[in-house]
Amino acid sequence: MKNLKIGEKVSNVLTNRKLIKFTKHRHKRRIGNFKIAPILQNDFYLDFQGVATNVNFSAKTSKRFRKILSEFIKTCRFVNLFITNSCTCRCTMCNFWRQNKTFMKDSIFMKTANVLEGLGFYNFSLTGGEPLLHPKYFDFVKILKHKGFYVNSPTNGTLLTERNAKRLRESGIDSVSVSIDSLNPEVADKVRHYPGQLHSALNGLKLLKKYGIPSSAIVLLAKHNIHEYSEIIKKLDAEYDTPSILCFPDAGIGPLEDINFNKDELVKLLDELLILKKEGYRLLNATEYLREIKRAYLNQKRCIPCYGGYYYVNVYWDGRVTPCFNKGTICHINDLSVDSLRKRGCTDCLNQCFIEFSYISDCMARKKFFTLWKERSETLELHFLG
């Protein structure tokens, strides 16, 4: 590769066929090309216009890029690890907080980490309830990171204080997803039954950015926000510099009476979201998953089977292992083996966690790397450029 000079246009000098090129669009306007070499030269990175620039964090940038490539190679199995059902909120669409308060014991956690490591699971989502309520939460993150796993945590944001944000950085967590139901404080408080939840969540996003922790907003689709959903995505991106994830409601988590919507409303929204993705707004869902929801509601043939119980499992605080929220227990974590993980395609629901990650995992297992690259370009931006 030809050596770069400060200020030299990269497009004129980088001709290696292995280079990865993608164009970044934001808010209906193209703001530049990115070209990233698999092996980055020290002291150089590419700015928004593809100009070689001298910086001090090229080693860190290269490390992030290698991490993404490593994730592409290793990522085939995901786990929701429910370490508690305790929560600060009383959400209308959730059943967890209605149960007796329970925390995962250290012994079950260690058994889970060891068993899933042996079965090829790489992505761990430490969840709940509100996972930050677990007294051993930060220890759990450190243990998983020491084993080399990718660790994410969803949170309602009520415990994202300055102290906890700093501890999250020290734990080495890879990313945090914060629940945002509406940018209207009254609506958010009504849904979560926690006064000030929206303020805490938005402030938490700022703290995560302050401490350099990649973050996103989980926006549960419901009738209280379906008509403003597109605006929420745009505002979170433009005003809060935060990418979003559409979370589709699932009866297995809790009651849906307060969040249902009709087919026409949903199809209209999905068309809007697909346009927003083309315009460059950071909605992290796979395009094919959004199309799958639309196919389901238009009674068209489904194209993405869910492989929950094979690529993805839930492990609960008491050690129960289930394929998803809607199926029965597979076994206890003590008895989980490769024979327990069976690849059975299912199209009974549209749960984002299981269907979308089944799609990603199956593409990985079938070595559809180009498809993955296209679908996960926003994830690349979140972890590499964010």
C-alpha positions as CSV (number, residue, x, y, z in Angstrom):
1,M,0.0,0.0,0.0
2,K,1.3,3.4,-0.9
3,N,2.3,5.6,2.0
4,L,-0.1,8.4,2.7
5,K,0.8,12.1,3.1
6,I,-1.0,14.4,5.4
7,G,-3.9,16.0,3.5
8,E,-3.7,13.7,0.5
9,K,-7.0,12.4,-0.9
10,V,-7.3,8.7,0.0
11,S,-9.4,7.9,-3.0
12,N,-6.4,8.8,-5.2
13,V,-3.9,6.4,-3.5
14,L,-5.8,3.5,-2.0
15,T,-6.5,0.9,-4.7
16,N,-6.1,-2.3,-2.8
17,R,-9.1,-4.6,-3.7
18,K,-9.4,-5.6,0.0
19,L,-10.4,-2.1,1.1
20,I,-13.8,-1.7,2.5
21,K,-15.7,1.3,1.1
22,F,-19.0,2.7,2.1
23,T,-20.7,6.0,1.8
24,K,-22.2,7.8,4.8
25,H,-25.4,9.7,4.3
26,R,-27.1,11.7,7.0
27,H,-30.4,13.5,7.0
28,K,-30.9,13.4,3.2
29,R,-27.4,14.7,2.4
30,R,-24.2,12.9,1.5
31,I,-21.4,14.0,3.8
32,G,-18.5,11.8,2.7
33,N,-16.9,8.5,1.8
34,F,-15.1,6.2,4.2
35,K,-12.4,3.8,3.1
36,I,-10.9,1.7,5.8
37,A,-7.8,-0.5,5.2
38,P,-7.8,-3.9,6.9
39,I,-4.4,-3.0,8.3
40,L,-4.4,0.7,9.2
41,Q,-1.1,2.6,8.9
42,N,0.1,4.1,12.1
43,D,-0.7,7.8,12.7
44,F,-3.3,7.9,9.9
45,Y,-7.1,7.7,9.7
46,L,-9.6,8.8,7.1
47,D,-11.7,11.8,7.8
48,F,-15.2,12.5,6.5
49,Q,-13.9,13.5,3.1
50,G,-11.4,10.7,2.7
51,V,-8.4,12.8,3.6
52,A,-5.5,11.2,5.4
53,T,-5.0,12.9,8.7
54,N,-2.4,12.6,11.4
55,V,-3.9,11.5,14.8
56,N,-2.8,9.8,18.0
57,F,-5.5,7.1,18.3
58,S,-4.9,5.1,15.1
59,A,-3.9,2.1,17.2
60,K,-7.2,2.3,19.1
61,T,-9.1,2.7,15.8
62,S,-7.3,-0.3,14.3
63,K,-8.1,-2.4,17.5
64,R,-11.8,-1.5,17.1
65,F,-11.8,-2.5,13.5
66,R,-10.1,-5.8,14.3
67,K,-12.7,-6.4,17.0
68,I,-15.5,-6.0,14.5
69,L,-13.9,-8.5,12.1
70,S,-13.4,-10.9,15.0
71,E,-17.1,-10.5,16.0
72,F,-18.1,-11.3,12.4
73,I,-16.1,-14.5,12.5
74,K,-17.1,-15.6,16.0
75,T,-20.7,-14.4,16.2
76,C,-23.2,-17.2,15.7
77,R,-24.9,-17.5,19.0
78,F,-26.5,-15.0,21.4
79,V,-27.9,-15.3,24.9
80,N,-30.3,-13.1,27.0
81,L,-29.0,-13.6,30.5
82,F,-31.8,-12.5,32.9
83,I,-29.9,-11.9,36.1
84,T,-32.9,-10.4,38.0
85,N,-36.6,-9.7,37.6
86,S,-36.4,-6.8,40.0
87,C,-36.9,-3.4,38.4
88,T,-37.2,0.3,39.2
89,C,-40.1,0.7,36.7
90,R,-43.6,-0.7,36.6
91,C,-44.1,-0.9,32.8
92,T,-47.5,-1.6,31.5
93,M,-46.2,-4.2,28.9
94,C,-44.0,-6.2,31.2
95,N,-44.6,-9.0,33.7
96,F,-41.2,-9.3,35.3
97,W,-41.8,-6.7,38.0
98,R,-45.0,-8.4,39.0
99,Q,-43.1,-11.5,40.1
100,N,-41.4,-12.1,43.4
101,K,-38.0,-10.3,43.5
102,T,-35.2,-12.6,42.5
103,F,-31.5,-12.3,41.8
104,M,-29.3,-14.8,40.0
105,K,-26.8,-16.5,42.3
106,D,-23.1,-16.4,41.6
107,S,-23.0,-20.2,41.2
108,I,-25.7,-20.2,38.5
109,F,-24.0,-17.3,36.7
110,M,-20.6,-19.0,36.6
111,K,-22.2,-22.3,35.5
112,T,-24.0,-20.4,32.7
113,A,-20.9,-18.6,31.5
114,N,-18.9,-21.8,31.4
115,V,-21.5,-23.9,29.7
116,L,-22.4,-21.4,27.1
117,E,-18.7,-20.7,26.4
118,G,-18.3,-24.4,25.6
119,L,-21.3,-24.3,23.2
120,G,-20.0,-21.4,21.1
121,F,-22.0,-18.5,22.5
122,Y,-20.2,-15.2,22.1
123,N,-22.8,-12.3,22.6
124,F,-24.2,-11.9,26.1
125,S,-27.0,-9.5,26.9
126,L,-27.1,-8.9,30.7
127,T,-30.7,-8.0,31.2
128,G,-33.6,-8.1,33.6
129,G,-35.7,-6.5,35.1
130,E,-33.3,-3.7,35.6
131,P,-29.8,-5.4,35.5
132,L,-28.1,-2.6,37.3
133,L,-30.0,-3.5,40.5
134,H,-28.1,-6.8,40.8
135,P,-25.5,-6.3,43.5
136,K,-22.9,-8.3,41.5
137,Y,-23.7,-6.7,38.1
138,F,-20.3,-5.1,37.5
139,D,-18.5,-8.2,38.6
140,F,-20.6,-10.2,36.2
141,V,-19.6,-7.9,33.3
142,K,-15.9,-8.2,34.2
143,I,-16.1,-12.0,34.3
144,L,-17.7,-12.2,30.9
145,K,-15.2,-9.7,29.4
146,H,-12.3,-11.7,30.9
147,K,-13.6,-14.7,29.0
148,G,-13.6,-12.7,25.8
149,F,-17.3,-12.3,25.3
150,Y,-19.1,-9.4,23.7
151,V,-21.3,-7.9,26.5
152,N,-24.3,-5.6,26.1
153,S,-26.9,-4.5,28.6
154,P,-30.3,-3.0,28.1
155,T,-31.4,-0.6,30.8
156,N,-34.4,1.7,31.5
157,G,-31.8,4.4,32.3
158,T,-33.1,5.2,35.8
159,L,-29.8,4.1,37.3
160,L,-27.4,5.6,34.8
161,T,-25.8,8.0,37.2
162,E,-22.3,9.5,36.8
163,R,-20.9,6.9,39.2
164,N,-22.5,4.0,37.4
165,A,-21.5,5.3,34.0
166,K,-17.9,5.4,35.2
167,R,-18.1,1.9,36.6
168,L,-19.5,0.7,33.3
169,R,-16.5,2.0,31.5
170,E,-14.2,0.4,34.1
171,S,-16.0,-2.9,33.7
172,G,-15.1,-3.0,30.0
173,I,-18.7,-3.4,28.8
174,D,-19.0,-3.2,25.0
175,S,-22.4,-1.4,24.6
176,V,-25.5,-0.2,26.5
177,S,-29.0,0.1,25.2
178,V,-31.4,2.6,26.9
179,S,-35.2,2.3,26.7
180,I,-36.9,5.3,25.2
181,D,-40.7,5.0,24.8
182,S,-41.5,8.6,23.8
183,L,-39.8,12.0,23.8
184,N,-42.9,13.3,25.5
185,P,-42.1,13.1,29.3
186,E,-45.8,12.6,30.2
187,V,-46.2,9.7,27.9
188,A,-42.9,8.1,29.0
189,D,-43.8,8.4,32.7
190,K,-47.2,6.9,32.0
191,V,-45.8,3.9,30.2
192,R,-43.0,3.2,32.7
193,H,-44.8,4.4,35.9
194,Y,-41.6,6.1,37.0
195,P,-41.6,9.9,37.3
196,G,-38.7,11.3,35.3
197,Q,-37.7,8.2,33.5
198,L,-37.2,10.0,30.2
199,H,-35.0,12.6,31.8
200,S,-32.9,9.9,33.4
201,A,-32.6,7.9,30.2
202,L,-31.6,10.9,28.0
203,N,-29.1,12.1,30.7
204,G,-27.8,8.5,30.8
205,L,-27.1,8.6,27.1
206,K,-25.1,11.7,27.5
207,L,-23.1,10.1,30.3
208,L,-22.4,7.0,28.3
209,K,-21.1,9.2,25.5
210,K,-19.0,11.1,28.0
211,Y,-17.3,7.9,29.1
212,G,-16.9,6.6,25.6
213,I,-19.4,3.7,25.9
214,P,-21.2,2.8,22.6
215,S,-24.9,3.2,23.2
216,S,-28.2,3.0,21.4
217,A,-31.9,3.7,22.2
218,I,-34.4,0.8,22.4
219,V,-37.8,2.1,21.2
220,L,-40.6,-0.3,21.9
221,L,-43.3,0.1,19.2
222,A,-46.7,0.7,20.7
223,K,-49.9,2.6,20.0
224,H,-48.7,5.5,22.2
225,N,-45.8,6.2,19.8
226,I,-46.6,4.7,16.4
227,H,-47.6,8.0,15.0
228,E,-44.5,9.8,16.2
229,Y,-42.1,6.8,15.9
230,S,-40.3,8.2,12.8
231,E,-39.8,11.5,14.5
232,I,-38.4,9.8,17.6
233,I,-35.8,8.0,15.4
234,K,-34.8,11.2,13.7
235,K,-34.6,13.3,16.8
236,L,-32.6,10.7,18.7
237,D,-30.1,10.7,15.8
238,A,-30.0,14.4,15.0
239,E,-30.4,16.0,18.5
240,Y,-29.0,13.3,20.8
241,D,-26.5,11.6,18.4
242,T,-28.0,8.2,19.3
243,P,-28.9,5.3,17.0
244,S,-32.1,3.5,17.7
245,I,-33.4,-0.1,17.7
246,L,-37.0,-0.9,16.9
247,C,-38.3,-3.3,19.6
248,F,-41.4,-5.2,18.4
249,P,-43.9,-6.1,21.1
250,D,-44.1,-9.7,22.2
251,A,-47.0,-11.3,24.2
252,G,-44.4,-13.5,25.9
253,I,-43.0,-10.6,27.9
254,G,-46.3,-9.0,29.1
255,P,-49.8,-7.8,28.2
256,L,-50.3,-6.1,24.9
257,E,-53.7,-4.5,25.5
258,D,-52.2,-1.0,26.0
259,I,-49.8,-1.2,23.0
260,N,-51.6,-2.7,20.1
261,F,-52.0,-1.0,16.7
262,N,-53.6,-1.8,13.4
263,K,-52.1,-3.2,10.2
264,D,-52.4,0.0,8.2
265,E,-50.6,2.0,10.8
266,L,-47.8,-0.5,11.0
267,V,-47.3,-0.9,7.3
268,K,-47.2,2.9,6.8
269,L,-44.6,3.2,9.6
270,L,-42.4,0.4,8.2
271,D,-42.3,2.2,4.8
272,E,-41.2,5.3,6.6
273,L,-38.5,3.5,8.5
274,L,-37.1,1.9,5.4
275,I,-36.9,5.3,3.8
276,L,-35.2,6.7,6.9
277,K,-32.5,4.0,6.7
278,K,-31.8,4.9,3.1
279,E,-31.5,8.5,4.1
280,G,-28.8,7.6,6.6
281,Y,-30.7,7.8,9.9
282,R,-29.3,5.3,12.3
283,L,-32.0,2.7,12.8
284,L,-29.9,-0.4,13.7
285,N,-32.4,-3.1,12.7
286,A,-31.6,-5.2,9.7
287,T,-33.5,-4.0,6.6
288,E,-34.6,-7.6,6.0
289,Y,-36.2,-7.8,9.5
290,L,-38.3,-4.7,8.8
291,R,-39.4,-6.2,5.5
292,E,-40.2,-9.4,7.4
293,I,-42.6,-7.6,9.7
294,K,-44.3,-6.0,6.7
295,R,-44.6,-9.4,5.0
296,A,-46.2,-10.9,8.1
297,Y,-48.8,-8.2,8.4
298,L,-49.6,-8.3,4.7
299,N,-50.1,-12.1,4.9
300,Q,-47.2,-12.7,2.5
301,K,-44.8,-15.6,2.7
302,R,-42.3,-15.2,5.6
303,C,-38.7,-15.4,4.6
304,I,-36.8,-15.3,8.0
305,P,-37.5,-18.3,10.3
306,C,-36.6,-17.9,14.0
307,Y,-34.0,-20.3,15.3
308,G,-34.5,-19.6,19.0
309,G,-33.2,-22.5,20.9
310,Y,-30.3,-22.9,18.5
311,Y,-28.7,-19.6,17.7
312,Y,-30.3,-17.8,20.6
313,V,-31.5,-18.8,24.1
314,N,-32.8,-17.2,27.3
315,V,-31.2,-18.1,30.6
316,Y,-33.2,-17.0,33.6
317,W,-32.1,-16.2,37.2
318,D,-33.0,-19.7,38.4
319,G,-31.0,-21.4,35.6
320,R,-34.0,-22.2,33.4
321,V,-33.1,-22.2,29.7
322,T,-35.8,-21.4,27.1
323,P,-35.6,-20.9,23.3
324,C,-37.5,-17.6,23.5
325,F,-40.3,-15.9,25.5
326,N,-43.1,-18.0,24.0
327,K,-41.9,-21.6,24.3
328,G,-41.4,-23.9,27.2
329,T,-38.2,-24.7,29.1
330,I,-35.5,-26.6,27.3
331,C,-33.7,-27.7,30.4
332,H,-31.8,-26.3,33.4
333,I,-28.4,-24.8,32.6
334,N,-26.7,-27.7,34.4
335,D,-28.1,-30.0,31.7
336,L,-27.7,-27.9,28.6
337,S,-25.6,-29.6,25.9
338,V,-25.1,-29.4,22.2
339,D,-27.9,-32.0,21.8
340,S,-30.3,-29.6,23.5
341,L,-29.8,-26.9,20.8
342,R,-32.1,-27.9,18.0
343,K,-32.5,-25.9,14.8
344,R,-36.2,-25.7,14.2
345,G,-37.5,-22.8,12.2
346,C,-40.5,-21.0,13.7
347,T,-42.6,-18.1,12.4
348,D,-45.1,-17.7,15.4
349,C,-44.0,-14.2,16.4
350,L,-42.0,-11.2,15.3
351,N,-39.8,-10.7,18.3
352,Q,-36.8,-8.6,17.3
353,C,-34.3,-10.3,19.5
354,F,-34.8,-13.8,18.2
355,I,-35.8,-13.3,14.5
356,E,-33.3,-10.6,13.7
357,F,-30.4,-12.3,15.4
358,S,-31.5,-15.7,13.9
359,Y,-31.2,-14.0,10.5
360,I,-27.7,-12.6,11.3
361,S,-26.5,-15.8,12.8
362,D,-27.7,-17.9,9.9
363,C,-26.1,-15.6,7.5
364,M,-22.9,-16.0,9.4
365,A,-23.1,-19.7,9.6
366,R,-23.7,-19.8,5.8
367,K,-20.8,-17.4,5.3
368,K,-23.0,-14.7,3.7
369,F,-20.4,-12.1,4.7
370,F,-21.5,-9.5,2.1
371,T,-25.1,-9.6,3.2
372,L,-23.9,-9.2,6.8
373,W,-21.7,-6.3,5.9
374,K,-24.6,-4.5,4.2
375,E,-27.0,-5.2,7.1
376,R,-24.6,-4.3,9.9
377,S,-23.0,-1.1,8.4
378,E,-24.8,0.9,11.1
379,T,-23.4,-1.4,13.8
380,L,-20.0,-0.8,12.3
381,E,-20.5,2.9,12.7
382,L,-21.7,2.5,16.3
383,H,-18.6,0.6,17.4
384,F,-16.0,1.8,15.0
385,L,-16.8,5.4,14.2
386,G,-19.1,6.3,17.2
